[in-house]
Amino acid sequence: MLSSQVMAPKQSYMARVVDAELGEVLRGQMAVLIEGAKGVGKTETARQQARSSAFLDVDQQARAAASIDPSLLLAGDRPRLIDEWQEMPAIWNHVRRAVDAHEGPFILTGSAVPVDDATRHTGAGRFSRLRMRPMTLFELGKSSGAVSLGSLLDGEPTSTNATEITISDVVEITCAGGWPALVGSSVAHAQRILHSYLDSVARTDIRRVDGVSRDPMKVWAVLRSLARNIGTEVSMATIARDARGADGPVDEDTARAHLAALERLMVVENQPAWAPRLRSRARLRSAPKRHFCDPSLAAAAVRATPARLMRDLNFVGFLFESLVVRDLRVYAQHAGGSVLHYRDNIGEVDAIVDDGTRWGALEVKLGATHIEEAAANLTRFVERIDTEQHGEPAFLGVVLPTRYGYTRRDGVHVIPVQSLGP
C-alpha cells in the first residue's frame, strides 16, 4: 500500500497481466517469488490465488514465531502466501526444502532485494521469479489491447480505430501513474501521495535494503536528478554533478550506492542496451537508459504538475516514452521476452522487444508529424543489423497517442498507445 491513511476506497480486484503467469507457475507445485516496488499490487495479486497467508510486515506474532522456528510460517493450506518475506530471510531455505519434499506450492512477495547471504540457496529449480510493475494502460482500462504485443511478434498486421487521446490526457495519465491504491483518485491527490512515497523511500525504505544510513537530502538529490534525466543514458558522473546541494555535488561513489539501493527497492529499473551483431561499422553503445518503475514518480520528484508539464513538451516526450516502456515490460514478460534499447554512433531506437527467438523495434513519439521520421529511422536501423545472425525483425512500429492504428506500405506499424496490450 502507498499509505494506509490516504488510500483510495477499497475496490474490487482489477485483473493483472501477471495473473496468468502466476497461475501457470503454481500448477507446477513450485515456489514463486513476486517482486516489485511497494504499492504495485503484489499482495492483492498473490491473495487471489493463495489459500492461506502470513504477513511479515504487519504480523508481529508471525515474526516472533519465525525468529524461533521459520518453518512455522509454512503451516497452512496451499498455495501458501508469505508476504514481505525479506523481513525474515531465513524463510527462503525452509521454503526451498519444502518444495524439495513436494509440499508446495508457495508464494513469496517482496518489495526489496535483501543482501545476498551465503547461507541462502539460490533457489534454482525450486523458485520462479515474477516481476510486478505498476498497472499498464490495458490493466487500468485505458487501452483496448486491440494491438497485442504477442500478435506483433507473430507478424500480424495492425488495424484499429482507437479512442481519441490528447497530449493533455497523456500528461494526466502519466502523472497519476499505475498504482492500484490510487485508481479513481484525482491527479493532484495522486501526486501528493507519490511525493510522500518518495520521501518514505529517501528517509526510511532505502536504509532497510542493507542497513546503511544515508542522508535523505542526498537521496532526494539523486531522485530529482534521475527524474530530470528520465529515459536517457545519463552517466553516473552527470547524476553526481546534477545532484548538487548546499554542500556541493554528490560524489560518484555515493550516487552509485544510492542508485544501487533504489534498484534493489525496485523503484528504479534500468533499460539495458541491446547488443546485436552488426553488418556495418557502426559502434555500439552499452549504457542503459534510466527509468523509474513508473514515470509518475519522476513527475512527483520534481513536482511537475500537469499544468507545468504542458509548458514543457520536451520533458513530456521523455515521460511518455518511459510510460510506454513500463507497459512494454509487462507485455514482454507475458510473452517471455524483455525490453531493451539500441544506440550506436549513428542513431538509436527507443525500445527493442526480444524473446530470444523473435525481436521487434519500436520508436515512441508524441505526435503524428514524427511518423515518417521514425519509420525512416527504423528502416535504416535494420540495415545495420546482421539479420542472418538475428533474423529479420518480427515487427517495426511507432507508438504514439494517435487515433488510428495501421500497417504502412513499408511494413512499419503505427500503434496508438491506447490500443497497445499483451
Summary of the structure (lengths in Angstrom):
residues: 422
radius of gyration: 21.8
end to end distance: 25.4
largest distance: 67.2
contacts: 1452
relative contact order: 0.14
helix: 41%
strand: 18%
